[in-house]
Amino acid sequence: MFLFVYGTLRRGFNNKNSEKLNSLSKWMGKAIVPNAKLYYIKGDEFDYPAMVLNYNDGIDNDDDEIIQTCSTTSVIGDVFQLLDPESTFVWLDEYEECGPESPKPTEYLRKQIKVKLVEDENGMKIDENCWISINTYIWNWPVENENGDLMAPVVECIESGDWLLHTNNKNK
Protein backbone atom coordinates (compact mmCIF):
# COMPACT_ATOMS: atom_id res chain seq x y z
CA MET A 1 0.00 0.00 0.00
CA PHE A 2 1.20 3.50 -0.84
CA LEU A 3 1.07 6.89 0.88
CA PHE A 4 1.39 10.41 -0.56
CA VAL A 5 2.83 13.01 1.84
CA TYR A 6 3.19 16.73 1.11
CA GLY A 7 4.22 18.28 4.43
CA THR A 8 6.45 17.69 7.42
CA LEU A 9 6.72 13.94 6.67
CA ARG A 10 8.34 14.56 3.28
CA ARG A 11 11.80 13.39 2.42
CA GLY A 12 14.11 16.33 3.12
CA PHE A 13 12.63 17.17 6.52
CA ASN A 14 14.60 16.01 9.53
CA ASN A 15 12.22 15.46 12.41
CA LYS A 16 11.31 12.43 14.51
CA ASN A 17 8.09 11.77 12.58
CA SER A 18 9.67 11.95 9.11
CA GLU A 19 12.42 9.64 10.37
CA LYS A 20 9.79 7.24 11.73
CA LEU A 21 7.96 7.18 8.38
CA ASN A 22 11.28 6.50 6.62
CA SER A 23 11.87 3.51 8.91
CA LEU A 24 8.36 2.14 8.22
CA SER A 25 8.40 2.54 4.44
CA LYS A 26 10.34 2.72 1.21
CA TRP A 27 10.54 6.02 -0.68
CA MET A 28 9.26 5.50 -4.24
CA GLY A 29 9.62 8.97 -5.75
CA LYS A 30 7.97 12.36 -6.22
CA ALA A 31 4.41 12.93 -7.35
CA ILE A 32 1.88 15.70 -7.93
CA VAL A 33 -1.79 15.99 -7.14
CA PRO A 34 -3.43 18.06 -9.88
CA ASN A 35 -6.52 20.15 -9.10
CA ALA A 36 -5.42 20.79 -5.53
CA LYS A 37 -4.38 23.75 -3.39
CA LEU A 38 -1.86 23.92 -0.56
CA TYR A 39 -2.38 26.18 2.44
CA TYR A 40 -0.12 27.30 5.29
CA ILE A 41 -1.56 26.43 8.72
CA LYS A 42 -0.39 28.28 11.85
CA GLY A 43 -0.20 25.67 14.58
CA ASP A 44 0.16 26.05 18.33
CA GLU A 45 3.44 24.12 18.43
CA PHE A 46 4.59 24.26 14.79
CA ASP A 47 3.33 25.28 11.36
CA TYR A 48 2.24 22.78 8.72
CA PRO A 49 0.46 22.54 5.35
CA ALA A 50 -3.04 21.50 4.37
CA MET A 51 -4.07 20.14 0.99
CA VAL A 52 -7.55 20.90 -0.34
CA LEU A 53 -8.86 19.18 -3.45
CA ASN A 54 -10.37 21.50 -6.08
CA TYR A 55 -13.06 19.12 -7.17
CA ASN A 56 -16.20 17.59 -5.77
CA ASP A 57 -15.45 14.03 -4.75
CA GLY A 58 -19.07 12.92 -4.99
CA ILE A 59 -19.84 13.64 -1.35
CA ASP A 60 -22.59 16.18 -0.81
CA ASN A 61 -20.44 18.81 0.88
CA ASP A 62 -20.71 22.53 0.14
CA ASP A 63 -17.20 23.09 1.54
CA ASP A 64 -15.72 21.44 -1.58
CA GLU A 65 -16.25 24.67 -3.53
CA ILE A 66 -13.31 26.99 -2.94
CA ILE A 67 -13.40 30.64 -3.96
CA GLN A 68 -10.22 31.62 -5.84
CA THR A 69 -7.95 32.89 -3.03
CA CYS A 70 -5.20 30.65 -4.34
CA SER A 71 -4.03 30.11 -7.90
CA THR A 72 -2.15 26.88 -7.13
CA THR A 73 -3.26 24.08 -9.39
CA SER A 74 -1.24 21.17 -8.01
CA VAL A 75 0.47 19.95 -4.85
CA ILE A 76 3.93 18.35 -4.86
CA GLY A 77 4.94 15.56 -2.51
CA ASP A 78 6.52 12.16 -2.00
CA VAL A 79 5.26 8.61 -2.44
CA PHE A 80 6.13 5.93 0.10
CA GLN A 81 5.39 2.22 0.01
CA LEU A 82 4.35 1.21 3.52
CA LEU A 83 6.02 -1.96 4.83
CA ASP A 84 3.23 -2.67 7.36
CA PRO A 85 0.26 -0.54 6.26
CA GLU A 86 -2.12 -1.54 9.05
CA SER A 87 0.08 -0.51 11.97
CA THR A 88 1.55 2.45 10.08
CA PHE A 89 -1.92 3.89 9.38
CA VAL A 90 -2.81 3.55 13.08
CA TRP A 91 0.23 5.73 13.87
CA LEU A 92 -0.40 8.14 10.96
CA ASP A 93 -4.09 8.57 11.85
CA GLU A 94 -3.04 9.47 15.39
CA TYR A 95 -0.31 11.83 14.12
CA GLU A 96 -2.75 13.56 11.73
CA GLU A 97 -5.35 13.61 14.53
CA CYS A 98 -8.01 11.80 12.53
CA GLY A 99 -8.12 8.47 14.36
CA PRO A 100 -11.17 7.06 16.16
CA GLU A 101 -10.26 8.88 19.40
CA SER A 102 -9.68 12.27 17.74
CA PRO A 103 -12.15 15.10 18.44
CA LYS A 104 -14.64 15.67 15.62
CA PRO A 105 -14.61 17.25 13.15
CA THR A 106 -11.01 16.25 12.58
CA GLU A 107 -8.53 18.58 10.86
CA TYR A 108 -7.65 15.90 8.33
CA LEU A 109 -9.31 12.94 6.65
CA ARG A 110 -7.45 9.97 5.22
CA LYS A 111 -8.59 9.54 1.66
CA GLN A 112 -7.66 7.60 -1.46
CA ILE A 113 -6.84 9.85 -4.43
CA LYS A 114 -4.92 9.61 -7.71
CA VAL A 115 -1.45 11.10 -7.99
CA LYS A 116 0.88 11.40 -10.96
CA LEU A 117 4.41 10.09 -10.44
CA VAL A 118 6.94 12.57 -11.81
CA GLU A 119 10.27 11.21 -10.50
CA ASP A 120 11.30 7.69 -9.50
CA GLU A 121 13.42 6.57 -6.53
CA ASN A 122 16.58 6.98 -8.63
CA GLY A 123 15.83 10.64 -9.38
CA MET A 124 14.85 9.89 -12.98
CA LYS A 125 12.06 12.02 -14.44
CA ILE A 126 8.94 10.13 -15.47
CA ASP A 127 7.58 11.61 -18.69
CA GLU A 128 4.73 9.23 -19.43
CA ASN A 129 1.39 9.41 -17.64
CA CYS A 130 2.05 7.25 -14.59
CA TRP A 131 -0.93 7.53 -12.25
CA ILE A 132 -1.49 5.57 -9.06
CA SER A 133 -4.31 5.42 -6.56
CA ILE A 134 -2.88 6.25 -3.17
CA ASN A 135 -3.78 7.19 0.42
CA THR A 136 -3.17 10.70 1.70
CA TYR A 137 -4.50 13.15 4.28
CA ILE A 138 -6.63 16.07 3.12
CA TRP A 139 -7.76 19.13 5.10
CA ASN A 140 -11.25 18.69 6.54
CA TRP A 141 -11.92 22.19 7.92
CA PRO A 142 -13.05 25.23 5.92
CA VAL A 143 -10.26 27.38 4.49
CA GLU A 144 -12.44 30.36 3.51
CA ASN A 145 -15.55 32.09 4.75
CA GLU A 146 -18.49 33.00 2.50
CA ASN A 147 -16.64 36.19 1.41
CA GLY A 148 -13.57 34.26 0.26
CA ASP A 149 -11.40 35.41 3.19
CA LEU A 150 -9.06 32.84 4.72
CA MET A 151 -10.18 31.49 8.09
CA ALA A 152 -7.85 30.75 11.02
CA PRO A 153 -5.79 28.65 11.42
CA VAL A 154 -5.23 29.05 7.65
CA VAL A 155 -2.68 31.84 7.09
CA GLU A 156 -1.98 31.87 3.36
CA CYS A 157 -1.97 29.94 0.13
CA ILE A 158 1.33 28.34 -0.83
CA GLU A 159 1.50 29.30 -4.49
CA SER A 160 4.32 26.86 -5.32
CA GLY A 161 2.25 23.91 -4.10
CA ASP A 162 5.47 22.65 -2.46
CA TRP A 163 5.80 22.78 1.35
CA LEU A 164 9.48 21.77 1.26
CA LEU A 165 10.35 24.58 -1.17
CA HIS A 166 8.20 27.04 0.81
CA THR A 167 9.91 26.30 4.13
CA ASN A 168 13.39 26.30 2.56
CA ASN A 169 12.73 29.73 0.99
CA LYS A 170 11.31 31.03 4.25
CA ASN A 171 14.44 29.99 6.17
CA LYS A 172 16.84 31.82 3.82
C-alpha positions as CSV (number, residue, x, y, z in Angstrom):
1,M,0.0,0.0,0.0
2,F,1.2,3.5,-0.8
3,L,1.1,6.9,0.9
4,F,1.4,10.4,-0.6
5,V,2.8,13.0,1.8
6,Y,3.2,16.7,1.1
7,G,4.2,18.3,4.4
8,T,6.5,17.7,7.4
9,L,6.7,13.9,6.7
10,R,8.3,14.6,3.3
11,R,11.8,13.4,2.4
12,G,14.1,16.3,3.1
13,F,12.6,17.2,6.5
14,N,14.6,16.0,9.5
15,N,12.2,15.5,12.4
16,K,11.3,12.4,14.5
17,N,8.1,11.8,12.6
18,S,9.7,12.0,9.1
19,E,12.4,9.6,10.4
20,K,9.8,7.2,11.7
21,L,8.0,7.2,8.4
22,N,11.3,6.5,6.6
23,S,11.9,3.5,8.9
24,L,8.4,2.1,8.2
25,S,8.4,2.5,4.4
26,K,10.3,2.7,1.2
27,W,10.5,6.0,-0.7
28,M,9.3,5.5,-4.2
29,G,9.6,9.0,-5.7
30,K,8.0,12.4,-6.2
31,A,4.4,12.9,-7.4
32,I,1.9,15.7,-7.9
33,V,-1.8,16.0,-7.1
34,P,-3.4,18.1,-9.9
35,N,-6.5,20.2,-9.1
36,A,-5.4,20.8,-5.5
37,K,-4.4,23.7,-3.4
38,L,-1.9,23.9,-0.6
39,Y,-2.4,26.2,2.4
40,Y,-0.1,27.3,5.3
41,I,-1.6,26.4,8.7
42,K,-0.4,28.3,11.8
43,G,-0.2,25.7,14.6
44,D,0.2,26.1,18.3
45,E,3.4,24.1,18.4
46,F,4.6,24.3,14.8
47,D,3.3,25.3,11.4
48,Y,2.2,22.8,8.7
49,P,0.5,22.5,5.4
50,A,-3.0,21.5,4.4
51,M,-4.1,20.1,1.0
52,V,-7.5,20.9,-0.3
53,L,-8.9,19.2,-3.4
54,N,-10.4,21.5,-6.1
55,Y,-13.1,19.1,-7.2
56,N,-16.2,17.6,-5.8
57,D,-15.5,14.0,-4.7
58,G,-19.1,12.9,-5.0
59,I,-19.8,13.6,-1.4
60,D,-22.6,16.2,-0.8
61,N,-20.4,18.8,0.9
62,D,-20.7,22.5,0.1
63,D,-17.2,23.1,1.5
64,D,-15.7,21.4,-1.6
65,E,-16.3,24.7,-3.5
66,I,-13.3,27.0,-2.9
67,I,-13.4,30.6,-4.0
68,Q,-10.2,31.6,-5.8
69,T,-7.9,32.9,-3.0
70,C,-5.2,30.7,-4.3
71,S,-4.0,30.1,-7.9
72,T,-2.2,26.9,-7.1
73,T,-3.3,24.1,-9.4
74,S,-1.2,21.2,-8.0
75,V,0.5,19.9,-4.9
76,I,3.9,18.3,-4.9
77,G,4.9,15.6,-2.5
78,D,6.5,12.2,-2.0
79,V,5.3,8.6,-2.4
80,F,6.1,5.9,0.1
81,Q,5.4,2.2,0.0
82,L,4.3,1.2,3.5
83,L,6.0,-2.0,4.8
84,D,3.2,-2.7,7.4
85,P,0.3,-0.5,6.3
86,E,-2.1,-1.5,9.0
87,S,0.1,-0.5,12.0
88,T,1.6,2.5,10.1
89,F,-1.9,3.9,9.4
90,V,-2.8,3.6,13.1
91,W,0.2,5.7,13.9
92,L,-0.4,8.1,11.0
93,D,-4.1,8.6,11.8
94,E,-3.0,9.5,15.4
95,Y,-0.3,11.8,14.1
96,E,-2.8,13.6,11.7
97,E,-5.4,13.6,14.5
98,C,-8.0,11.8,12.5
99,G,-8.1,8.5,14.4
100,P,-11.2,7.1,16.2
101,E,-10.3,8.9,19.4
102,S,-9.7,12.3,17.7
103,P,-12.2,15.1,18.4
104,K,-14.6,15.7,15.6
105,P,-14.6,17.3,13.1
106,T,-11.0,16.2,12.6
107,E,-8.5,18.6,10.9
108,Y,-7.6,15.9,8.3
109,L,-9.3,12.9,6.6
110,R,-7.5,10.0,5.2
111,K,-8.6,9.5,1.7
112,Q,-7.7,7.6,-1.5
113,I,-6.8,9.8,-4.4
114,K,-4.9,9.6,-7.7
115,V,-1.5,11.1,-8.0
116,K,0.9,11.4,-11.0
117,L,4.4,10.1,-10.4
118,V,6.9,12.6,-11.8
119,E,10.3,11.2,-10.5
120,D,11.3,7.7,-9.5
121,E,13.4,6.6,-6.5
122,N,16.6,7.0,-8.6
123,G,15.8,10.6,-9.4
124,M,14.8,9.9,-13.0
125,K,12.1,12.0,-14.4
126,I,8.9,10.1,-15.5
127,D,7.6,11.6,-18.7
128,E,4.7,9.2,-19.4
129,N,1.4,9.4,-17.6
130,C,2.1,7.3,-14.6
131,W,-0.9,7.5,-12.2
132,I,-1.5,5.6,-9.1
133,S,-4.3,5.4,-6.6
134,I,-2.9,6.3,-3.2
135,N,-3.8,7.2,0.4
136,T,-3.2,10.7,1.7
137,Y,-4.5,13.1,4.3
138,I,-6.6,16.1,3.1
139,W,-7.8,19.1,5.1
140,N,-11.2,18.7,6.5
141,W,-11.9,22.2,7.9
142,P,-13.0,25.2,5.9
143,V,-10.3,27.4,4.5
144,E,-12.4,30.4,3.5
145,N,-15.6,32.1,4.8
146,E,-18.5,33.0,2.5
147,N,-16.6,36.2,1.4
148,G,-13.6,34.3,0.3
149,D,-11.4,35.4,3.2
150,L,-9.1,32.8,4.7
151,M,-10.2,31.5,8.1
152,A,-7.8,30.8,11.0
153,P,-5.8,28.7,11.4
154,V,-5.2,29.0,7.7
155,V,-2.7,31.8,7.1
156,E,-2.0,31.9,3.4
157,C,-2.0,29.9,0.1
158,I,1.3,28.3,-0.8
159,E,1.5,29.3,-4.5
160,S,4.3,26.9,-5.3
161,G,2.3,23.9,-4.1
162,D,5.5,22.6,-2.5
163,W,5.8,22.8,1.3
164,L,9.5,21.8,1.3
165,L,10.3,24.6,-1.2
166,H,8.2,27.0,0.8
167,T,9.9,26.3,4.1
168,N,13.4,26.3,2.6
169,N,12.7,29.7,1.0
170,K,11.3,31.0,4.3
171,N,14.4,30.0,6.2
172,K,16.8,31.8,3.8
